[in-house]
Amino acid sequence: MTPAELKTTLDDLLKLPAETEWVEFKEARTNLDSDDLGKYFSALCNEANLKGKTAGWLVLGVQDKPRKVMGTQYRPHRANLDSLKEEIARQTTGRITFKDIHELLLPEGRVLMFEIPPAPQGIPVAWKGHFYGRDAHALGALNLQEIEQIRTQAGHQDWSAQTCPLATLHDLDPSALALARKKFAQKHASRPFAAEIPSWDDLTFLEKIKLAQHGLITRAALILLGRPESTPRLSPAVAQLTWKLDTEEQAYEHFGPPFLLNVEAVFARIRNLKFRLQPFNQLVPIELEKYDAKVVLEALNNCIAHQDYTRQSRIVIVEKTDRLIFENSGSFFEGSLDDYLFHDRVPTRYRNRLLADAMVSLDMIDTMGMGIRRMFLAQRNRYFPLPEYDFSQPDTVRMEIMGKLIDENYSRVLIEKAELDLGTVILLDKVQKRKPLTPEELKHLRRLKLVEGRAPNVFVASKIAAITGEKAQYIRNRAFDTEHYKKMIMDFIGEFGSATRKDIDALLFDKLSDALSAEQKKNRIKNILHEMGKKDKTIGNQGSDRQSKWVTVVKSEEKNRVPRRK
């Protein structure tokens, strides 16, 4: 690194809100115990691997709390400083040592920056036979789960990082290469090397974004930037996006590399019509497109980054009348859906590490695990149903994005209650999709007065819906209380003297909630009659179970009463 690049790196580290697992600040004004140095080397080496970092950093001459450059006189002579590489190598796994030891002379004092390599794939690094790690800023033993996590990496080889010996620069599409340069320059405009980017030749540029190694073109380069006719270089792997229209009309089209260009070509095939949503109490309607471009491109780029190309299958995008379906080979490589939605999970491993890193450099995806949550929030902010993941097929990820509203009450609640957290919105989305809720989830929604009805037939409750054009549907869904139905039965018997079960079914059937099935409505009426006869004792059955004749108890008694003499 040049002095300017080192200073930028130090400034970036100093801006971190707190020490992390892969960065340690030490004041060390005059000395640092050699054994402690070795322990920190092992810990930062392992944590850099687990956190997917290109290096860990031990910075001497910086006070951590408060963060301030103090300067250090640790090993002031360069030769003595360089000898640390051999001293560390003697006691570490595989004689791994520092990538470099950088010395910065600042006005505030001398700073040493020890650049520590990540542990090799599949090999945790020990110091004097013990594995060290970090829990936030605390140094300690590397736990068994993390040791195993590193060791299991040995069985995984990055397919995308392999080079194609017969591929040359001629196999890359000039338009894709020009766009890649433009995107890279825009993303790294603030970096010290930004001014040098236009002067790089094509091979230098590719090596900077790791799409070329030692002058050879990688598989990832052919996927993102390759000419269509160069795909045989990837055989037997399949690099293909297939768009399929599955509506009243039928159509399909295949798209090969360069994927950097063709993700836009696939999106252009999707029919993205506009429609209007009229919020309550607003004169101006909200105009929305069926699909948000950023959400669709995020989903498509995720498929490209995480596809298991060794399975020799294509990425499929199915366009139906009301939804898009994305399907790619390969299960979630690390973690679960909830990890990325609620637990700020940062993935430490990737199926196609080099491909993912290159896509980050070209601003196609991020590798911090935020893409999934971003898609959910984008749909929530558009008042649309949330994305739906399906992991039922082995080694396949299937995701749906809805292009229509299912329940306008759900959308109006999101408009009126912008403060709802994502977890609550996900539960409301389950309600509108008629998916089961746990008792705890239902209790949470009832406490917020967001649902009505009896489980499992709950629906999104909205006072908004009751005063809009959906009054009738709201009333049909809304169940009256039991006393209302009892009064209707009593009024009927009072008017006509008695009522058969057929009469009562005809009276109540259309009045019960439309959220109930026909069988559930019959059982509801049966329960109401049982309660009136056995508990309330307001009516009695003078007929049989098959031929019922319900009368009021008062009328039945009056028939048998002897008139009093005057």
Summary of the structure (lengths in Angstrom):
residues: 566
radius of gyration: 33.8
end to end distance: 119.2
largest distance: 130.1
contacts: 1692
relative contact order: 0.06
helix: 44%
strand: 19%
